[in-house]
Structure formats: C-alpha cells, structure tokens
Amino acid sequence: MRIALAALALTACGNASRPAPPYDLSLHAECGALQSANGVAISTVHLRLVGVTAVSDRASADGRAQVAEIDLSPGGAVDQDLPSAPPGLYSAVQLALGDAANAGVDVQAVWNGEPLHATVFGGPFDVACPTAAPLQLGRRAHLALHADPAAWFGGVDLASATTDSDDVGLLLSNDDNAPQAQQLLINVVASLKLDCSAD
C-alpha cells in the first residue's frame, strides 16, 4: 500500500510540473525593394542563399542551426524556426551565394539603354551582427538578415565592360566581364546586414 501511495504521489507531482520549453532560434531573411541606382535600372533579382548556418560561440557548423537554402526576390521574406539549435551566444550567420547548379545572384537590368544580365557566385562567408544574442533555455533568439539591392552596382565599371558579338547586351559572370562581376559580388556581400536579438 505504501508503495502504491508513493507512486501516486510521484505521478501527481510529475503532472503538476511542466517541462521547460525548448531552445528556440528563429531566422528571418529578406531582400529590399528594387531601386534604380548608379544608372542601373534593376528589373528582376533572384537571390539564392545556400547553407545558411547560425554561428554561436559553441558551434560554427552545426546542422541543427542550418537552413539548406533560401530563395529571395525583392520585397520578399522567409521565416524559419530552428527549434533544435543548441544553446549559445549567436553572433553571425555563415552562408554561400549559389551552388553548383544555381547562381547566388541573378540580376536582370538596363544600363544606358543596354540590357544587363549578371550572375555571381560566392562564399561561404560570415555576416556578423553588431550585438550577439543569447539562446537560453526558455528564451527565444532572433536572427534577421537583410539584403539591399540598391547598393549592388556602386563602383561597378560598366563603361569598360565589353559586349561579345554573340551576346545580347552586357553580361557579368565568371566568364564575361569577370572584374565587374567580382565587384558586384563584393557589393552584394557588403549589403548583407544581420541583427541579433533575444526575448
């Protein structure tokens, strides 16, 4: 009888106490609206982020804190919860632009009346936030990544870009006008900003 009463008491206590909530990390990624800047009128943008991994003081490549791929268009956003991400102090995301099959940045635009098509790849690289956010038991941490297409063509020397006879307009890629494509890649990476917060 005593054993049965003891078991009943333990069961009652177990039901009364709720388990602590899990760790909860959220990732928000967005691309700013299209703007004409530096003489370039952008018409379409496709931004492909690959292997987006939240970086903490405990891990830099933990699959539990990773989103395999994120596709963005101007004015678009993606929200992803990572409830299995390990606790730690989160201060950056690591990512690559594109993969073997798809460009990280695909831009259609017009410059001086000429059609312009740019495709660039890059990474992996880190984007850090000004203030790290702690992910602790029972609390929620937020990472917000923002890309701004308005700054992408700053300093890109399109005037010296060549047009091959078999090309339509200007092409920027690893194979066509590579120096301009490299500057575009630098600008895209620089335009990525990350905010980290917790509640």
HUMO-V415976 format. One record per residue. N is the residue number from 1. RES is the residue in one small letter. NEAR is the number of other ideal C-beta (glycine too) atoms within 8 Angstrom. Layout:
# HUMO-V415976
n:N res:RES near:NEAR
n:N res:RES near:NEAR
This chain:
# HUMO-V415976
n:1 res:m near:4
n:2 res:r near:5
n:3 res:i near:6
n:4 res:a near:7
n:5 res:l near:8
n:6 res:a near:8
n:7 res:a near:8
n:8 res:l near:8
n:9 res:a near:8
n:10 res:l near:8
n:11 res:t near:8
n:12 res:a near:8
n:13 res:c near:8
n:14 res:g near:7
n:15 res:n near:6
n:16 res:a near:5
n:17 res:s near:6
n:18 res:r near:3
n:19 res:p near:4
n:20 res:a near:6
n:21 res:p near:6
n:22 res:p near:7
n:23 res:y near:11
n:24 res:d near:12
n:25 res:l near:16
n:26 res:s near:12
n:27 res:l near:14
n:28 res:h near:12
n:29 res:a near:15
n:30 res:e near:12
n:31 res:c near:14
n:32 res:g near:11
n:33 res:a near:5
n:34 res:l near:9
n:35 res:q near:8
n:36 res:s near:7
n:37 res:a near:9
n:38 res:n near:6
n:39 res:g near:8
n:40 res:v near:12
n:41 res:a near:7
n:42 res:i near:14
n:43 res:s near:7
n:44 res:t near:9
n:45 res:v near:13
n:46 res:h near:10
n:47 res:l near:12
n:48 res:r near:16
n:49 res:l near:14
n:50 res:v near:13
n:51 res:g near:10
n:52 res:v near:15
n:53 res:t near:13
n:54 res:a near:15
n:55 res:v near:12
n:56 res:s near:14
n:57 res:d near:6
n:58 res:r near:7
n:59 res:a near:9
n:60 res:s near:7
n:61 res:a near:6
n:62 res:d near:12
n:63 res:g near:5
n:64 res:r near:8
n:65 res:a near:14
n:66 res:q near:11
n:67 res:v near:9
n:68 res:a near:5
n:69 res:e near:10
n:70 res:i near:10
n:71 res:d near:9
n:72 res:l near:14
n:73 res:s near:10
n:74 res:p near:11
n:75 res:g near:7
n:76 res:g near:8
n:77 res:a near:8
n:78 res:v near:10
n:79 res:d near:7
n:80 res:q near:10
n:81 res:d near:8
n:82 res:l near:14
n:83 res:p near:8
n:84 res:s near:8
n:85 res:a near:11
n:86 res:p near:12
n:87 res:p near:7
n:88 res:g near:10
n:89 res:l near:10
n:90 res:y near:15
n:91 res:s near:11
n:92 res:a near:11
n:93 res:v near:13
n:94 res:q near:13
n:95 res:l near:13
n:96 res:a near:13
n:97 res:l near:17
n:98 res:g near:12
n:99 res:d near:8
n:100 res:a near:2
n:101 res:a near:3
n:102 res:n near:6
n:103 res:a near:11
n:104 res:g near:15
n:105 res:v near:17
n:106 res:d near:10
n:107 res:v near:14
n:108 res:q near:10
n:109 res:a near:13
n:110 res:v near:9
n:111 res:w near:11
n:112 res:n near:5
n:113 res:g near:4
n:114 res:e near:9
n:115 res:p near:9
n:116 res:l near:14
n:117 res:h near:11
n:118 res:a near:13
n:119 res:t near:11
n:120 res:v near:16
n:121 res:f near:11
n:122 res:g near:11
n:123 res:g near:10
n:124 res:p near:7
n:125 res:f near:9
n:126 res:d near:8
n:127 res:v near:13
n:128 res:a near:7
n:129 res:c near:12
n:130 res:p near:4
n:131 res:t near:6
n:132 res:a near:9
n:133 res:a near:14
n:134 res:p near:10
n:135 res:l near:16
n:136 res:q near:8
n:137 res:l near:8
n:138 res:g near:5
n:139 res:r near:10
n:140 res:r near:8
n:141 res:a near:14
n:142 res:h near:13
n:143 res:l near:16
n:144 res:a near:11
n:145 res:l near:15
n:146 res:h near:12
n:147 res:a near:13
n:148 res:d near:9
n:149 res:p near:14
n:150 res:a near:7
n:151 res:a near:10
n:152 res:w near:14
n:153 res:f near:13
n:154 res:g near:8
n:155 res:g near:6
n:156 res:v near:12
n:157 res:d near:9
n:158 res:l near:13
n:159 res:a near:4
n:160 res:s near:6
n:161 res:a near:10
n:162 res:t near:5
n:163 res:t near:8
n:164 res:d near:7
n:165 res:s near:4
n:166 res:d near:3
n:167 res:d near:9
n:168 res:v near:3
n:169 res:g near:9
n:170 res:l near:13
n:171 res:l near:10
n:172 res:l near:15
n:173 res:s near:11
n:174 res:n near:6
n:175 res:d near:4
n:176 res:d near:9
n:177 res:n near:11
n:178 res:a near:9
n:179 res:p near:7
n:180 res:q near:13
n:181 res:a near:15
n:182 res:q near:8
n:183 res:q near:11
n:184 res:l near:16
n:185 res:l near:13
n:186 res:i near:8
n:187 res:n near:14
n:188 res:v near:15
n:189 res:v near:12
n:190 res:a near:7
n:191 res:s near:11
n:192 res:l near:10
n:193 res:k near:8
n:194 res:l near:13
n:195 res:d near:10
n:196 res:c near:14
n:197 res:s near:9
n:198 res:a near:11
n:199 res:d near:5
